[in-house]
């Protein structure tokens, strides 16, 4: 029985996203950059079963360079929860054992703190540094 064109597209999409998440997992910044240049890649794609996105994986692996690249696209949905109900900020702390990255992601998610550029902060909002 032959696959319909829609099934082939789904298989190709899964393959592309699996390769993207693998590049994130091993911290291959060049492959991640190439994947992000592909319009078919959804940066917020969640791994079936685990619900892990590229941001969750980078946070859990402490792959700070990859994480910064992902965040810099301004396309990451920081509020996505994995199958265990964790955001990438929580994964950074509990799996990656990096509370600084967890705080950075939480600040970005909630639009506060030093992680948010001054022009995006609410008027009169202070940061921990001033």
C-alpha positions in Angstrom: 0.0 0.0 0.0 1.5 3.3 -1.1 1.7 6.4 1.1 -0.4 9.4 0.2 1.5 12.7 -0.3 0.3 13.9 3.1 1.8 10.9 4.8 5.1 11.4 3.1 5.1 15.0 4.2 4.4 14.0 7.8 7.3 11.5 7.7 9.7 14.0 6.3 8.6 16.6 8.9 9.2 14.1 11.7 12.6 13.3 10.2 13.6 17.0 10.0 12.5 17.7 13.5 14.2 14.6 14.9 17.5 15.7 13.2 16.9 19.2 14.6 16.4 17.9 18.2 19.4 15.6 17.9 21.6 18.6 16.9 20.3 20.5 19.9 20.9 17.4 22.1 24.5 17.1 21.2 25.1 20.8 21.2 26.0 21.1 17.5 25.5 24.8 17.0 26.1 24.8 13.3 23.6 22.1 12.6 21.1 23.9 14.8 21.7 27.1 12.9 21.2 25.3 9.6 18.0 23.7 10.8 16.6 27.1 12.0 17.2 28.5 8.5 14.8 25.8 7.1 11.3 27.2 7.0 9.9 23.7 7.6 11.4 23.6 11.1 9.0 24.6 13.9 11.3 25.8 16.7 8.5 24.8 19.2 8.1 21.3 17.9 7.7 18.9 20.9 9.1 15.4 20.8 6.2 12.9 20.8 5.8 11.2 24.1 8.1 13.4 26.2 6.8 16.8 25.0 10.4 18.1 25.0 11.1 21.1 22.7 14.5 22.2 21.6 14.5 24.8 24.4 13.8 22.1 27.0 16.6 19.9 25.6 19.1 22.7 25.5 18.2 23.8 29.0 18.5 20.2 30.3 21.8 19.6 28.6 23.2 23.0 29.8 23.9 23.8 26.1 24.1 27.5 26.8 25.3 28.5 23.3 22.5 26.6 21.6 20.0 28.0 24.2 21.1 31.5 23.4 20.7 30.9 19.7 17.2 29.5 20.1 16.2 32.4 22.3 17.7 35.0 19.9 15.2 33.9 17.2 12.4 35.3 19.4 10.3 32.5 18.2 10.5 30.2 21.2 7.4 29.8 23.3 8.9 29.8 26.8 5.6 28.7 28.4 5.4 25.3 26.7 5.3 22.4 29.2 6.7 19.0 28.6 4.8 15.8 29.4 5.8 16.1 33.0 4.4 19.7 33.2 7.8 21.4 33.2 8.8 24.5 31.3 12.4 24.9 30.0 13.2 27.1 33.0 12.3 24.3 35.4 14.2 21.8 33.3 17.3 24.1 33.4 17.2 23.9 37.2 16.1 20.3 37.9 17.9 18.5 35.1 20.6 20.9 33.9 21.4 21.9 37.5 21.9 25.5 36.3 19.7 27.9 38.4 21.2 30.9 36.5 19.8 29.6 33.2 16.6 28.7 34.9 16.2 32.3 36.2 17.2 33.7 32.8 14.5 31.7 31.1 11.9 32.4 33.8 12.6 36.1 33.5 12.2 35.9 29.7 9.0 33.9 30.1 7.5 36.4 32.5 8.9 39.6 30.9 10.8 40.7 33.9 14.3 41.0 35.3 17.6 41.5 33.8 17.0 39.1 30.9 14.4 41.4 29.3 15.8 44.4 27.4 15.0 47.8 29.0 12.6 48.8 26.1 10.5 45.7 26.8 10.2 46.2 30.6 7.2 47.7 32.2 7.7 51.4 33.0 9.3 51.9 36.4 10.3 48.2 36.7 13.5 47.6 38.5 15.9 44.7 38.0 18.0 42.9 40.6 21.0 44.9 39.4 19.3 48.3 39.7 
